[in-house]
Amino acid sequence: MTPAQDVPQRVARARSVQEGWASLDPSDRVRRLRGLLDAIGSRAGEIEETIVAETGKPRAEALVEVTTILDLVGFYLKKAPSFLESRRVSTGWLFWKRALLVREALGVVGVISPWNYPFILSMTPVVTALFGGNGVILKPSEFTPYSGLLAEDLARDAGLPEGLVQVIVGTGVTGAALVRSGVDKIVFTGGTETGRKVMAAAAESLTPVVLELGGKDAAIVLEDADLERAARGILWGAFQNAGQTCISVERVFVVEEIHDLLVGQILKEIRSLKAGSTPGVDVGPMVVPQQLERVEAQLRDALDRGGKVLAGGHRADPASNVFHPTLLVELHGASEVLHEETFGPILPVVPVRDQEEAIRKTNESCYGLSASVWTGDRRRALDVAGRLRVGGVAVNDVLVNYGIPGLPFGGVRDSGFGRTRGLDGLAELTRTRATVVDRLGLSREPWWFPYSRVTETVLWASLVFRWKRGIRGLVAGALALVRRKRG
């Protein structure tokens, strides 16, 4: 455990190392970060074992965490150098000036990561911050500390400066200390209520934040969808990682004419799933007992309101954290499971009259992280996608957006703000500095003191030029110049 009072010292140490790291040319910094690929690859087995030991998730899902980070590192190795280079910007009519847009490091980034994807959600902001020239202090979940501690080991294996990446271990008290420690930005991934507390604490020192919070993602299934693919995709999107995914499918809105067909197809698929905590299962245990209790409370509320369980609905045994994949139908509109984040293996299916009702119900949620649209008409799918108030949409697929390293990830409304991953994620962890250089070295600029009739005339002519533009503007500006002189 890291004492809260030690956190500012850790930040100070990271800052002293980061100054040298940020002073490197972006291409040199990126070259040194190539060592991360070998570091992660050579420790892949250890990383897999650590994730499985702390979460109980199937090995296939643990390996996805490793490959996802390898892909992200590979993407930044290719794209970061040109993105981070200084760029010329047009100076318009100020032709005797040179304007530059310089992208620079923030300083030290504080990362607070959750337990559901302990490696991906720790390493994504750590890797991004490093490419941007920052130092990093990572505070992983107290439920999965060893998966987070790997970040420090990997940085050391990659040959990065000692102290550039540091991991602090503790509870929410340690996280609160990090928020108030003087870091230059906080990247928080977790629940919406905790995110509000993080933002309030950060506001005390005007520390900017990126918040990746909860979701209540909807799958919209239209009448022309491939039901076999839709059922299989939605099933995986709902129950992968035991539903403990911020972009899990937590609601299905299906056009009523195909409702029974889709439910039948999902029921067929769900019966083939193996749930448990031993090797060879499809759906593993839930990580945190309190979260399992929340899932069971939502289920009880749904049943009390008339909902019906078609599959699952119970633990493997009373002492187990394994909750069988659950299919719910005939739900009352006020059921908590349709409005509050579940973060567990429950899939509610709701019939709707048509596409318009599906869009409306999706957008009624206070969350806006992701969604999926299932239809045989791609143009129609893109039209529906464009009307959903969410951060990302997949068409005839689920969860895949996060696996594409060039795409940004983040939500709107109660799902948070800011972006991780992709070049947008790199932009979040750097800042732009505007620089203008005078190239002529005149004794004074036309608009400097002292003001005179000549100053007013020149400014008036330039105003007319801006207004009229082009050749017409030049002529009009010249005429205005003559008139102002005569006047």
Residue, then its C-alpha position, 0 to 999 in steps of 0.5 A: m500500500t502506498p501511503a497517501q502522504d507519499v503520493p506528492q513525492r512520487v509525482a515530484r520524482a516523475r516530474s523531474v524525470q519527465e522533463g528530460w523525456a519531454s525534451l527529446d525530439p518526438s521521433d527519438r522518444v518514439r524510437r525508445l518506446r519500441g522497446l515496449l513491444d518486446a517488453i510486453g511480448s516477452r512477458a505475455g505469459e506472465i501478464e496472462e497469468t496475472i490477469v486470470a489470477e486476479t479476475g478469474k476471466p477465461r484465458a482467451e479474454a486475458l490474451v485479448e487484453v495483451t494483444t489490444i495493447l500491442d496493437l495500440v503501441g504499434f499504432y502509435l509507433k507509426k502515427a505518433p511521430s508525424f502527429l507530434e511534429s510542429r506544423r506550419v499554419s497559414t498567417g493569412w494576410l500577415f505574410w511577413k509572419r511565420a506561425l507554428l503549432v507545436r504539440e508538447a507534453l502536459g507533464v505528469v499524468g495521473v491514471i486511475s484504472p478499474w478492475n474489469y480490464p486491469f491491463i488494458l485500462s491501465m496500459t492504454p493511458v500509460v502508453t498514450a501518455l508516454f508517447g506524448g512525452n509525459g511521466v505517469i503515476l498509475k493507481p490501479s484498482e485495489f482488487t487487481p493491483y498486480s495487473g497494474l504493477l506490471a506497467e512499472d516492470l514493462a517500462r523498466d524492461a523497455g529501458l525507459p528512465e527510472g521513475l518515469v512510470q510509477v505505480i501506487v497501490g491503495t484504495g480510494v483514499t490513495g486515488a483521491a490523493l493522486v487527484r490532489s497531488g498536482v498532476d497535470k491531468i487525470v485519466f479516470t475509468g470507472g463508475t459514474e458516481t465515482g467519476r463525479k467525485v474525481m471531477a469535483a476534487a480535480a476542480e479544486s486545483l483546476t486539474p483537467v480530467v478525462l472521464e470514461l464512465g458507465g454505459k447502458d449500451a443498446a443493440i437495435v435489431l431491425e426487421d431485415a437483420d441477419l438474426e443468426r449473426a445478430a443473436r450470436g453477436i449480441l450474446w457475446g457483447a452481453f456476456q463477454n467478461a461476464g458482462q463486466t464491460c463498459i460497452s457491454v450490450e445491456r439492452v436489446f430493442v428489437v422490432e416486434e415482428i421479429h422479437d420472438l425469432l430473435v429471442g428464440q435464436i438467443l435462447k438457442e445460443i445461450r444454452s451452449l455457453k459454459a459458465g464457471s471458474t475453471p479452465g475451458v469456460d466461456v463466462g467466468p466469475m464476477v470479480v467484485p462481490q458487491q457488483l454481483e449483489r447489485v446485479e441480483a438486486q436489479l434482477r429481483d426488481a425486474l421480476d417484481r415488476g413482472g419480468k420473466v427469466l428465460a435462461g439463467g437468473h442464479r449463481a452457480d452455487p450460493a457461495s460462488n461469484v459465477f452468475h449464469p448468463t441471464l435472458l430477460v423478457e416481458l419487462h416493465g418500462a420502469s425496471e431498473v435493469l433498463h435504466e441503471e448500469t448493470f455491469g453483469p451477465i443480464l440481457p434484457v430484450v424489449p420489443v419496439r414498434d419500429q426503428e423510430e421507437a428504438i432510436r428514441k428509447t436508446n437516446e432516453s438513457c442518461y448514458g451515451l457510451s456505445a451502441s450497435v445497429w443490426t440490419g441488412d441495409r448499410r445505408r439505413a444502419l448509418d442513418v440510424a447510427g448518426r441519430l444515436r447520442v453515443g460516443g461510438v456505434a458498431v454496425n452488425d458487430v459489437l465491442v469491435n470499436y475498442g479493438i481498432p487502435g486508430l479509433p478514439f474511445g469515449g462517451v457523452r453525457d453520464s458516460g463521461f467526456g474526453r477520449t482515449r486511444g487513437l490520435d484523439g487520445l494522444a491529443e488529450l494527453t498533449r497540449t498545443r502551443a501557438t508560436v508566431v515569429d516575425r520575419l521582417g524585423l521592421s521598426r514597428e508594426p502598423w497597428w502599434f502606438p502611436y495611433s494616427r490617421v495612417t493607422e486608421t486608413v490602413l486598418w480600414a482598407s484591410l477590413v474591406f479586403r477581408w470582407k470582399r475577399g480575392i481580387r474584388g477585395l484588393v480593388a475594394g481595399a485600394l479604393a477604400l484606402v484612397r477615399r480614407k486618405r482624401g477624407 
